[in-house]
Amino acid sequence: MLLLDSGGAPQRQRAAAEPLTLYVEGPRDRSILRAWAQRLISQRATRVIGDAVILGGRQPLRALDHFERHLAGVPGARALCVLDRDDGSSAPPDPNGFDLEFFTWGRRHIESYLVVPAAIRRAIGVPAHDRRLERAIERELPDPDDELAWRELDAKRLLAPQGALTRAVGRPLPLSRIARATRADELHDDVHALLARVEARLR
């Protein structure tokens, strides 16, 4: 399967213009990352995220195969593959000497970093007197300082159309909008670390 960038052009053509290729699991990951990037890093790095190659799930071997077939011969080409940790059962593959790095989220899914109550409230316009979100958070979420529990939290389930937080507010939770509504000081250190790595790889 030949993966294409978001504009439909072969990835080899894009790499000639920009030496860094980003691999992500799905379109939603790309839209979330781009929303965070727009307020934290340079326009150039944000464009790289916007052009990220979609793997179609947690498939690091597909990223490695794509790099080997389409980027290995491009001068200066390098890549970064962003993966959910999921159950933590499988480590990323050896890059076989290619300039391909893997970044795995410390928490279970990228969606784990969207469970920011203030950002959710801003994204969907919940009035201050409406305490349904807070009550659901008290029931469903770990203590803010319990990072081990947060690592295991299934945020995809909580934020899904039938998830507990969605049911609590009585409307769908638009994940990209929540990402855009999250302020820099509300973002987890893992998010800052990834975006800093994207910037560093472009230097």
N, C-alpha and C positions, 0 to 999 in steps of 0.2 A: 504493500500500500504506500503510494507516494503521498506524503503529507504536504499540504499547501498552506501558505500563509493566509491571513484574513482577507487579502485582496485576490486570492486565487492564483497568485504567481508562484512558480516553483521556488522552494526555499533557497536553492543555490543562487538564484538571481538576487534575492533580498540580502543574502549574506555578503555579496560583493559590495553592496552599498553600506551595510552596517555589520561590523565584525561579530557582534554578539547575537546569538539566537537564544530565545527563552522557550523552554518547553513547559507546558502546563497540562493538567489532567483534562480540563474541559472548558467550554466557553464561559461558564459561570466563574470559574477560578480567574480567568483572564479579565473579566469585567470587574471583579472585586479588586484584584491587584491594580488594575488601571485607575480605579477610583481612589485607592489609597495613594498611589504614586502621584496623582495630579496635585496633591497638596504637600508632598514631602520631598520629591526629587526633581531632577531637571527634565525639561521637555524632551530632550533626546532619550533619556532613559524611559520616560513614559511611552514614547513611540515604540521602543523595543518591546515593552509589555503589550502594547496594543497589537503588535504583529506576532505575538507568541504563537507557536505551533501547538495545536491541540492533539493530545495523545489518545484521547478517547478512554480515559480511565487511568488508574495507577499502573502504567506500563513503562517502567524505566528502560526495559530492553528495546522498546520501540524507539525511544529517544536515541539510544546508543546506535541502533541500526540506521536510523535516519542520518545521524551525524556521519557515520562511516560511509554511507552511500552518497550523500549529497554535500557534505561540508568538509570532509577531511582534506580534499584537494584545494580548498579555497584559502589563499594566503591570509593568515591572521585570524581565521575563523575560530571562534570559541563559543561555548554554550553553557547554559545553566538550566537544570531541570528541577522544577519545584513539585514536590510530592506530598500528599497527605501521609501521615504516619499510620492511619487506620489502626489495625491491631498490633502493629509493630513486629509482625512475624517475619518480614522479609527485608533484608538490607539492600540498598541500591547495588547494581552490578559494578564490577571493576571497569573503569572507562577505557581499558586497553591502550593506555598511553595517549588517548585523544584529549584535547583541551575541553573536556566536558565535566562540569561539576554537578553534584546533586545536593539539593537543599531539601531536607525533610522537616516539616513543621513539628515543633515540640509537642503541641497538642494534637488531638486526634484528626481533625479536619481543618481546612481553611475556614470553614464556617464557625469554628470555635472562637475565632477572633472577632466575630460580629456580635457576640452576645454581650453588648455594651448597652445597658439600660437607657442611659441618656441619649445615645445615638439612635436607638430604636424609637424612642419617644419623639425625637426631632424628625426622624425620617417619615413617620406616619402621622405626625401632628396630633399626638395624644395630649389632651389638655392636662394641666397640672393637677386638677382635682380628681382625675381618673386614676385610681390606684390599682386597677386590675393587673397591669403589667408588674408592678412591685409585688403584689400578692403571689403571682405566678412565679416570679423570680425567687421569692422566699421558699416556695415549695420545691422548686426544680433545680436550683443552682447551688453549687458548693459555696463554701465560704470564700470570699475573694482572695484570701491568702493561702488557700489550700491548693497549691499548684498541682500536686499529685492527682487530686480529684478532678481538676480541670483538664488534666492530660487524658483522662478516661471519659470525659463527658461526651455524649453523642449529640453534638449541637445540630447536626443535620436533622435528627429526629425532632428536636425542640422547635426548630425553625421551619419545618416542613408544613405544607398546607393543612395537615391535620395535627400538627404538633402542639404541645402544651402552651407555648408562648403565643402561637398564632391563634389558638382558640381563646386564650385569655383576652386578647385585644379585639377579637371578633372581626379580623380582616387579614388578608394576606400580608406577609412581611417581605417587602421588596429588598432583596439582599444587596444589590448594587447600590440602591439608594441609602441603605444603612451604612455601607462602606463609605459613601460620599459624605454622610453626615457625621462620621466619626472624626473627632479632632485629633491632632497629632499627639497631644498629651494623654489621650484615651487609648491609643494603640499600644498593644503589647510589645514588649522588647523583641519578640520573634519577628514581628512585622517590620520594625525598624531595621533589624539585622538583615533581613532579606533584601529590602530596598537599598540599604547601604552596599550590599554585595553586588547588586545590579549596577549601581553607579561605579563601584570600584572596577568591575570587569570591563567597563567602557573606557577606562583611562589608558 
